[in-house]
């Protein structure tokens, strides 16, 4: 019969390994992607050249007749209201 007074002998072994550099490659790839997206965004949204920037827009519609005159009168009324509001 076994002796009940002595507890069984269990051996626990813990092994840890320290790699440490596993995420460095991932961080590098993510950094490259951020730079690429930033360059693309700058080209799409803010990369205007000085030739493309102009303050004047000129639109000519031929054959509009009375509609063109009505719009011109409305534009003059809005301009007059804006000037009187600025004073």
C-alpha positions as a printed NumPy array, in Angstrom:
array([[  0.   ,   0.   ,   0.   ],
       [  1.132,   3.546,  -0.687],
       [  2.131,   5.856,   2.08 ],
       [ -0.564,   8.533,   2.296],
       [  1.535,  10.925,   4.336],
       [  3.977,  11.815,   1.537],
       [  2.647,  14.079,  -1.241],
       [  3.452,  13.097,  -4.829],
       [  6.489,  14.74 ,  -6.456],
       [  5.496,  16.913,  -9.432],
       [  8.122,  18.582, -11.613],
       [  7.07 ,  21.789, -13.363],
       [  9.411,  23.208, -15.978],
       [  8.836,  26.597, -17.637],
       [ 10.804,  27.507, -20.742],
       [ 10.781,  31.017, -22.163],
       [ 12.497,  32.209, -25.289],
       [ 13.171,  35.879, -25.995],
       [ 13.081,  36.68 , -29.715],
       [ 12.376,  40.382, -29.37 ],
       [ 12.732,  41.456, -33.024],
       [  9.661,  39.82 , -34.515],
       [  7.629,  43.012, -34.827],
       [ 10.403,  45.165, -36.273],
       [  9.727,  43.949, -39.807],
       [  6.006,  44.559, -39.444],
       [  6.623,  48.076, -38.108],
       [  8.89 ,  48.803, -41.079],
       [  6.261,  47.635, -43.586],
       [  3.522,  49.67 , -41.879],
       [  5.789,  52.749, -41.924],
       [  6.413,  52.365, -45.658],
       [  2.658,  52.035, -46.287],
       [  1.941,  55.204, -44.292],
       [  4.49 ,  57.162, -46.322],
       [  3.094,  55.861, -49.624],
       [ -0.483,  56.774, -48.642],
       [  0.646,  60.253, -47.533],
       [  2.401,  60.889, -50.861],
       [ -0.633,  59.715, -52.843],
       [ -2.945,  61.925, -50.741],
       [ -0.679,  64.937, -51.31 ],
       [ -0.682,  64.339, -55.072],
       [ -4.451,  63.885, -55.253],
       [ -5.574,  66.627, -52.858],
       [ -2.827,  69.233, -52.689],
       [ -0.408,  68.802, -55.535],
       [ -1.703,  71.619, -57.733],
       [  0.861,  73.374, -59.836],
       [  0.766,  77.189, -60.087],
       [ -0.384,  77.018, -63.748],
       [ -3.529,  75.191, -62.711],
       [ -4.502,  77.71 , -60.042],
       [ -6.597,  80.564, -61.326],
       [ -8.899,  82.957, -59.521],
       [-11.147,  83.701, -62.51 ],
       [-13.719,  81.359, -63.988],
       [-15.259,  82.415, -67.275],
       [-18.275,  80.507, -68.654],
       [-19.976,  81.441, -71.907],
       [-23.338,  79.95 , -72.905],
       [-24.55 ,  80.766, -76.375],
       [-28.223,  80.774, -77.266],
       [-29.548,  81.1  , -73.725],
       [-31.564,  84.228, -74.535],
       [-33.869,  85.486, -71.773],
       [-32.594,  82.966, -69.224],
       [-29.088,  84.41 , -69.465],
       [-30.406,  87.931, -68.968],
       [-32.426,  86.858, -65.925],
       [-29.396,  85.179, -64.362],
       [-27.299,  88.258, -65.062],
       [-29.877,  90.447, -63.338],
       [-29.963,  88.093, -60.334],
       [-26.166,  88.098, -60.132],
       [-26.108,  91.904, -60.137],
       [-28.737,  91.952, -57.365],
       [-26.704,  89.571, -55.215],
       [-23.556,  91.59 , -55.842],
       [-25.347,  94.783, -54.827],
       [-26.69 ,  93.161, -51.665],
       [-23.209,  91.899, -50.765],
       [-21.683,  95.337, -51.254],
       [-24.348,  97.031, -49.133],
       [-23.905,  94.44 , -46.392],
       [-20.15 ,  95.034, -46.38 ],
       [-20.613,  98.746, -45.764]])
